[in-house]
Amino acid sequence: MVRPPSFAPKRLNIGSFVNVHVIRDDTKRQFFLRYEAERQALRHIIRNTTLSPRTRAEAQLQLTQMPTYSRPTQIRNRCLIGGEGRGVLRDFKMSRFNFRIQALAGNLPGVRKASW
């Protein structure tokens, strides 16, 4: 069995990653960036009602045959510090727990504990 070239073994700088989930998410993000323009073009062709139905159907077939990792729904927000996939604050790219620890330590500029 021959593997597709996109899933060939790669050398990764493991030092910057926390766990396997973060590595996989990084791979998905790279795939998404690589195929984003092509996906947008195909989606534009599919939605254009002035084109022939055959052209639109061919574009839809090409879109469904693209790699799974090129879909934007495959990407999941993960914490930069711990790799957690739940409770991630988008603005800081951190989980709630790590955000609280960093904010109380004063490592996040402009963030203060609320008091009223």
N, C-alpha and C positions, 0 to 999 in steps of 0.2 A: 504494500500500500504506500503510495506516494503522498506526502503531506503537501498541502498548499504552501507556497512560499511565505505567506503572511503568518503562518503558525510555526515557522521553523524556529528551532531553539535559538535564543538570543543571549548575549552577555549583558547583564544588567548591573548597574551600580547599586548593589544591595544596601550600601551604607545609608542611603537617603530614604529607604522604605522601612515601614514598621513591620508589616506582615504580608502574607500572600494576597489578602483581599486588596490591599493598597496597590500592590504590583499589578494585579489584574485590572483594577480601576484605572491605573495610569495607562495600561495598554489600550483599554477601551477608549480613553480620551484621545490617544494618539491616532487610533483608527478613525474616530469620529472626525478629527481635524483633517485627516487625509482624504476622506470621502465626502466631506460636507458639501463642497461646491457641486460635485456630480449629483448628489442626492437632491439638492435644491433645483438643479436644472431639470432632472427627471420629474420632480413633483410639479414644476411649473408646466411642463409639457402635458402631464396627466390632467391638470386642472383647466388647460386651455381648450375650451369647447369649440373653437373655430377650426382646430385641426381634425384630421380624419380619425374615425374611431380605431382604425388599424394602428396608426402611429401612436395614439394614446395607449392602446393595449400593449404594444411593444415596449413602450416606456415603463408601463406598470410591471411587465414581466422582468425587465432589467432591474427595476427597483427591488423587486422581491428576491432577486438572485444575488444581491449585494451581500457582503459579509454581515453576520449578525452584529458584530461589535461596531459596525458603522452607524447603528441606530442611536439617536440621542437618548432614547429611553433606557439604554443599557448603562448609562453613566449614573453613578450614585455619589452624592456628596458624602465625603468622609473627613473625619477629623485629621488634621495634619500632624497632631502630636501622638494620638493613640490609635488611629485607624478605625475608630468607632463609626458605624454607619447609621446610628440612630441618635436623635436629639442633637443634630449638628446645626449650629447657627451659621447661616449663609454668609453674613457680613464678615465674620471672623474665621470661618472655616475650622471651627473647633466644636467639640462636643460641649454640652452644658457644663459638665463637671470640670473639664479642662479650662473652659472659659472662666469659670468661677475661681479656680486656683490661680490662673494667670492675672485676673483682674484684682484679686485681693493682694497679690504679690506686687502689683503696680507695674506689670510688664506690658499692659495694653494702654497706649496713650489715649487720653480723652475719655476713659471709662472710669466712673466713680460709683461707689456704692450709694444706692438711693437712700435718702433720708428726707422725710417730710413731716 
